[in-house]
Amino acid sequence: MSKQRVHLFVKGKVQGVFFRQALKVMAKKKNVFGCVKNLKDGRVEAILEGEDVNVSSLVEWCHAGPANARVEDVEIEMKNIKANFQNLKFCINELYYRHFELTLLHVQCLYRF
């Protein structure tokens, strides 16, 4: 199987409905690595990396989200595989970018498996 990495921006009623936590649970079940955070503009941002079938399944899930979410749109950007999440598994924390390259601040990772 091949691997893929996607960068998602989910728009709608996606904050305050446990979207990030539900995505973390789904990712753990599917053995997908990544990070997710709330944005100030009301969207949720996520980076998912893993086997293509598992990542695609999570992307599909993001179009609906958890029960109380109302997803309006999901912007999807395909990225190059980095494999820099494998030691962290999945975390919900602040993401820091420089030219769309992800750097995780390990001390700020709130949820590790």
N, CA, C and O of each residue as an XYZ file, in Angstrom:
452
protein
N       0.833     -1.188      0.000
C       0.000      0.000      0.000
C       0.875      1.247      0.000
O       1.983      1.249      0.537
N       0.362      2.295     -0.606
C       1.110      3.542     -0.613
C       0.611      4.447      0.507
O      -0.490      4.283      1.033
N       1.453      5.394      0.844
C       1.112      6.343      1.897
C       0.804      7.688      1.285
O       1.234      8.003      0.175
N       0.047      8.479      2.030
C      -0.250      9.828      1.586
C      -0.332     10.770      2.783
O      -0.505     10.344      3.925
N      -0.206     12.044      2.490
C      -0.307     13.098      3.502
C      -1.241     14.161      2.944
O      -1.069     14.617      1.814
N      -2.230     14.554      3.740
C      -3.157     15.591      3.314
C      -3.215     16.698      4.363
O      -3.056     16.459      5.560
N      -3.444     17.894      3.883
C      -3.603     19.079      4.719
C      -5.037     19.543      4.495
O      -5.412     19.884      3.373
N      -5.838     19.558      5.555
C      -7.264     19.860      5.447
C      -7.628     21.143      6.175
O      -7.054     21.474      7.213
N      -8.595     21.859      5.610
C      -9.230     22.985      6.275
C     -10.729     22.708      6.224
O     -11.316     22.645      5.144
N     -11.346     22.544      7.391
C     -12.750     22.175      7.471
C     -13.545     23.396      7.937
O     -13.266     23.967      8.992
N     -14.536     23.785      7.135
C     -15.326     24.986      7.389
C     -16.744     24.599      7.781
O     -17.291     23.616      7.280
N     -17.333     25.377      8.679
C     -18.706     25.165      9.117
C     -18.781     25.263     10.629
O     -17.952     25.924     11.255
N     -19.763     24.614     11.211
C     -19.859     24.544     12.664
C     -19.000     23.357     13.103
O     -19.488     22.243     13.290
N     -17.718     23.634     13.259
C     -16.763     22.554     13.535
C     -15.953     22.796     14.814
O     -15.107     21.980     15.179
N     -16.211     23.899     15.478
C     -15.569     24.157     16.769
C     -16.626     24.084     17.866
O     -17.766     24.507     17.677
N     -16.231     23.543     19.010
C     -17.170     23.395     20.115
C     -18.092     22.192     19.967
O     -19.095     22.083     20.673
N     -17.756     21.290     19.052
C     -18.579     20.091     18.823
C     -17.744     18.813     18.917
O     -18.171     17.755     18.454
N     -16.562     18.912     19.513
C     -15.643     17.784     19.696
C     -15.100     17.233     18.379
O     -14.789     16.046     18.280
N     -14.987     18.088     17.376
C     -14.464     17.664     16.075
C     -13.030     17.151     16.219
O     -12.701     16.073     15.725
N     -12.179     17.927     16.896
C     -10.770     17.528     17.028
C     -10.628     16.220     17.783
O      -9.879     15.338     17.362
N     -11.332     16.085     18.887
C     -11.233     14.859     19.679
C     -11.760     13.661     18.910
O     -11.170     12.582     18.954
N     -12.880     13.846     18.200
C     -13.438     12.743     17.415
C     -12.488     12.341     16.287
O     -12.345     11.156     15.986
N     -11.845     13.318     15.671
C     -10.875     13.021     14.617
C      -9.689     12.250     15.188
O      -9.174     11.335     14.546
N      -9.259     12.615     16.383
C      -8.162     11.891     17.043
C      -8.531     10.429     17.263
O      -7.720      9.539     17.007
N      -9.740     10.180     17.730
C     -10.203      8.810     17.979
C     -10.255      8.018     16.676
O      -9.808      6.873     16.616
N     -10.802      8.638     15.637
C     -10.888      7.974     14.335
C      -9.492      7.679     13.785
O      -9.247      6.607     13.231
N      -8.580      8.643     13.944
C      -7.215      8.450     13.446
C      -6.521      7.297     14.162
O      -5.813      6.509     13.536
N      -6.722      7.202     15.458
C      -6.112      6.115     16.218
C      -6.617      4.761     15.711
O      -5.836      3.821     15.558
N      -7.919      4.665     15.452
C      -8.497      3.419     14.957
C      -7.922      3.036     13.594
O      -7.771      1.853     13.288
N      -7.609      4.027     12.790
C      -7.139      3.784     11.423
C      -5.618      3.822     11.302
O      -5.084      3.708     10.199
N      -4.912      3.983     12.432
C      -3.451      4.047     12.437
C      -2.932      5.188     11.541
O      -1.984      5.018     10.774
N      -3.575      6.336     11.663
C      -3.179      7.533     10.917
C      -2.519      8.496     11.896
O      -2.981      8.664     13.024
N      -1.441      9.121     11.456
C      -0.694     10.070     12.269
C      -1.069     11.482     11.862
O      -1.535     11.698     10.743
N      -0.874     12.451     12.754
C      -1.124     13.818     12.360
C      -1.371     14.765     13.500
O      -1.088     14.472     14.661
N      -1.908     15.913     13.139
C      -2.206     16.974     14.092
C      -3.457     17.708     13.637
O      -3.803     17.702     12.456
N      -4.129     18.340     14.593
C      -5.343     19.090     14.282
C      -5.428     20.276     15.233
O      -5.004     20.189     16.386
N      -5.984     21.396     14.740
C      -6.174     22.553     15.619
C      -7.344     23.394     15.148
O      -7.749     23.329     13.988
N      -7.883     24.191     16.074
C      -8.890     25.183     15.748
C      -8.191     26.428     15.226
O      -7.134     26.812     15.727
N      -8.776     27.049     14.229
C      -8.268     28.312     13.708
C      -9.132     29.457     14.218
O     -10.298     29.258     14.558
N      -8.566     30.642     14.271
C      -9.291     31.812     14.763
C     -10.497     32.159     13.900
O     -11.450     32.765     14.389
N     -10.469     31.783     12.622
C     -11.588     32.107     11.724
C     -12.738     31.104     11.808
O     -13.687     31.184     11.028
N     -12.659     30.152     12.756
C     -13.746     29.199     12.968
C     -13.568     27.862     12.282
O     -14.347     26.938     12.512
N     -12.543     27.746     11.434
C     -12.292     26.468     10.766
C     -11.446     25.568     11.653
O     -10.882     25.999     12.658
N     -11.376     24.310     11.252
C     -10.453     23.350     11.859
C      -9.434     22.988     10.797
O      -9.783     22.760      9.639
N      -8.173     22.936     11.199
C      -7.070     22.569     10.309
C      -6.499     21.240     10.774
O      -6.313     21.021     11.970
N      -6.222     20.359      9.829
C      -5.664     19.055     10.178
C      -4.646     18.623      9.133
O      -4.771     18.944      7.951
N      -3.646     17.894      9.587
C      -2.704     17.222      8.698
C      -2.761     15.759      9.067
O      -2.577     15.393     10.228
N      -3.017     14.920      8.076
C      -3.155     13.480      8.274
C      -2.160     12.757      7.392
O      -1.977     13.117      6.229
N      -1.516     11.741      7.937
C      -0.538     10.979      7.171
C      -0.657      9.506      7.521
O      -0.727      9.139      8.694
N      -0.677      8.667      6.497
C      -0.761      7.234      6.715
C      -1.058      6.508      5.419
O      -0.901      7.063      4.332
N      -1.492      5.254      5.542
C      -1.850      4.470      4.368
C      -2.976      5.184      3.626
O      -3.915      5.689      4.241
N      -2.871      5.221      2.307
C      -3.817      6.022      1.515
C      -5.277      5.668      1.771
O      -6.118      6.565      1.841
N      -5.596      4.394      1.911
C      -6.989      4.000      2.142
C      -7.487      4.523      3.488
O      -8.647      4.922      3.598
N      -6.635      4.529      4.507
C      -7.022      5.005      5.837
C      -7.161      6.526      5.866
O      -8.103      7.056      6.455
N      -6.226      7.223      5.232
C      -6.298      8.684      5.169
C      -7.537      9.104      4.377
O      -8.251     10.022      4.779
N      -7.788      8.440      3.263
C      -8.969      8.765      2.458
C     -10.252      8.562      3.251
O     -11.196      9.341      3.120
N     -10.288      7.530      4.065
C     -11.454      7.271      4.909
C     -11.662      8.407      5.911
O     -12.795      8.824      6.150
N     -10.575      8.904      6.494
C     -10.683     10.017      7.444
C     -11.098     11.311      6.748
O     -11.884     12.086      7.292
N     -10.576     11.541      5.557
C     -10.974     12.731      4.796
C     -12.476     12.674      4.524
O     -13.175     13.680      4.650
N     -12.963     11.503      4.152
C     -14.402     11.334      3.917
C     -15.182     11.612      5.193
O     -16.223     12.268      5.151
N     -14.690     11.120      6.330
C     -15.336     11.361      7.618
C     -15.386     12.861      7.916
O     -16.381     13.346      8.456
N     -14.335     13.597      7.575
C     -14.272     15.038      7.839
C     -15.361     15.814      7.098
O     -15.721     16.915      7.513
N     -15.882     15.258      6.019
C     -16.956     15.930      5.296
C     -18.267     15.945      6.096
O     -19.158     16.745      5.812
N     -18.380     15.073      7.082
C     -19.558     15.049      7.954
C     -19.188     15.427      9.383
O     -19.907     16.187     10.032
N     -18.059     14.892      9.879
C     -17.623     15.168     11.243
C     -18.484     14.466     12.270
O     -19.283     13.595     11.927
N     -18.323     14.845     13.541
C     -19.120     14.230     14.608
C     -20.575     14.693     14.542
O     -20.927     15.557     13.739
N     -21.402     14.116     15.387
C     -22.857     14.314     15.319
C     -23.294     15.782     15.319
O     -24.176     16.145     14.541
N     -22.720     16.619     16.147
C     -23.172     18.009     16.268
C     -22.510     18.961     15.288
O     -22.854     20.142     15.261
N     -21.577     18.485     14.489
C     -20.906     19.346     13.505
C     -21.804     19.565     12.295
O     -22.655     18.735     11.977
N     -21.602     20.685     11.633
C     -22.278     20.992     10.363
C     -21.202     21.461      9.402
O     -20.896     22.652      9.336
N     -20.633     20.532      8.662
C     -19.523     20.833      7.755
C     -20.073     21.455      6.478
O     -20.959     20.897      5.831
N     -19.535     22.619      6.125
C     -19.923     23.307      4.903
C     -18.971     23.006      3.751
O     -19.393     22.892      2.600
N     -17.681     22.877      4.068
C     -16.685     22.684      3.024
C     -15.422     22.077      3.630
O     -15.090     22.333      4.788
N     -14.726     21.274      2.834
C     -13.424     20.722      3.232
C     -12.448     21.028      2.104
O     -12.590     20.523      0.990
N     -11.460     21.858      2.406
C     -10.395     22.163      1.447
C      -9.278     21.155      1.666
O      -8.803     20.986      2.789
N      -8.859     20.488      0.606
C      -7.874     19.407      0.707
C      -6.652     19.751     -0.128
O      -6.766     20.078     -1.310
N      -5.487     19.675      0.493
C      -4.218     19.865     -0.205
C      -3.380     18.608     -0.024
O      -3.140     18.181      1.106
N      -2.940     18.020     -1.109
C      -2.055     16.866     -1.032
C      -0.641     17.362     -0.748
O      -0.215     18.364     -1.323
N       0.083     16.690      0.114
C       1.442     17.074      0.490
C       2.388     15.890      0.330
O       1.951     14.747      0.197
N       3.670     16.170      0.344
C       4.681     15.114      0.319
C       4.748     14.439      1.682
O       4.578     15.083      2.717
N       4.995     13.148      1.666
C       5.135     12.381      2.904
C       6.356     12.885      3.667
O       7.431     13.067      3.096
N       6.171     13.107      4.974
C       7.268     13.549      5.832
C       7.632     12.494      6.868
O       8.782     12.402      7.295
N       6.654     11.709      7.263
C       6.850     10.657      8.281
C       7.381     11.210      9.591
O       8.070     10.502     10.327
N       7.071     12.471      9.895
C       7.558     13.036     11.149
C       6.525     12.960     12.265
O       6.736     13.548     13.326
N       5.417     12.258     12.060
C       4.418     12.089     13.100
C       4.530     10.736     13.789
O       3.896     10.534     14.825
N       5.296      9.822     13.266
C       5.247      8.451     13.759
C       5.627      8.310     15.223
O       5.149      7.390     15.887
N       6.468      9.186     15.746
C       6.815      9.118     17.157
C       5.755      9.752     18.044
O       5.651      9.427     19.227
N       4.969     10.657     17.474
C       3.945     11.342     18.260
C       2.573     10.720     18.121
O       1.679     11.005     18.917
N       2.392      9.865     17.109
C       1.062      9.355     16.777
C       0.187     10.545     16.392
O       0.495     11.227     15.414
N      -0.887     10.818     17.120
C      -1.793     11.907     16.766
C      -1.895     12.851     17.943
O      -2.053     12.415     19.083
N      -1.806     14.129     17.678
C      -1.910     15.083     18.778
C      -2.822     16.230     18.389
O      -2.979     16.561     17.214
N      -3.410     16.817     19.399
C      -4.228     18.011     19.220
C      -3.432     19.134     19.855
O      -3.286     19.181     21.076
N      -2.923     20.031     19.045
C      -2.101     21.105     19.585
C      -1.993     22.235     18.586
O      -2.642     22.216     17.540
N      -1.190     23.198     18.902
C      -0.926     24.303     17.994
C       0.083     23.858     16.942
O       1.068     23.191     17.257
N      -0.165     24.224     15.722
C       0.747     23.919     14.628
C       1.525     25.179     14.286
O       0.986     26.283     14.350
N       2.767     25.018     13.929
C       3.600     26.133     13.507
C       4.139     25.834     12.126
O       4.686     24.757     11.885
N       3.988     26.778     11.224
C       4.378     26.563      9.840
C       5.430     27.564      9.389
O       5.463     28.706      9.848
N       6.273     27.122      8.499
C       7.168     27.992      7.757
C       7.118     27.488      6.330
O       7.625     26.405      6.036
N       6.523     28.247      5.455
C       6.365     27.860      4.060
C       5.702     26.486      3.940
O       6.145     25.633      3.170
N       4.639     26.291      4.709
C       3.833     25.069      4.695
C       4.591     23.819      5.140
O       4.137     22.703      4.884
N       5.701     23.982      5.781
C       6.408     22.843      6.359
C       6.032     22.774      7.830
O       6.023     23.798      8.513
N       5.730     21.613      8.317
C       5.261     21.451      9.686
C       6.421     21.257     10.646
O       7.325     20.458     10.400
N       6.382     21.996     11.738
C       7.306     21.783     12.840
C       6.468     21.595     14.092
O       5.692     22.479     14.454
N       6.607     20.494     14.735
C       5.865     20.247     15.968
C       6.706     20.657     17.161
O       7.875     20.287     17.276
N       6.102     21.416     18.032
C       6.764     21.733     19.300
C       6.349     20.653     20.289
O       5.243     20.686     20.828
N       7.226     19.715     20.520
C       6.886     18.525     21.304
C       6.363     18.863     22.693
O       5.500     18.157     23.217
N       6.865     19.917     23.287
C       6.428     20.236     24.648
C       5.001     20.750     24.688
O       4.384     20.767     25.753
N       4.458     21.173     23.541
C       3.085     21.670     23.528
C       2.091     20.611     23.063
O       0.892     20.881     22.992
N       2.565     19.431     22.750
C       1.651     18.382     22.321
C       0.810     17.956     23.519
O       1.343     17.501     24.531
N      -0.495     18.105     23.400
C      -1.369     17.871     24.534
C      -1.830     16.428     24.661
O      -1.997     15.929     25.774
N      -2.036     15.759     23.548
C      -2.586     14.402     23.575
C      -1.699     13.475     22.766
O      -1.616     13.590     21.543
N      -1.045     12.569     23.444
C      -0.246     11.543     22.749
C      -0.780     10.183     23.147
O      -1.219      9.973     24.278
N      -0.736      9.276     22.211
C      -1.163      7.915     22.525
C      -0.004      7.173     23.151
O      -0.137      5.999     23.499
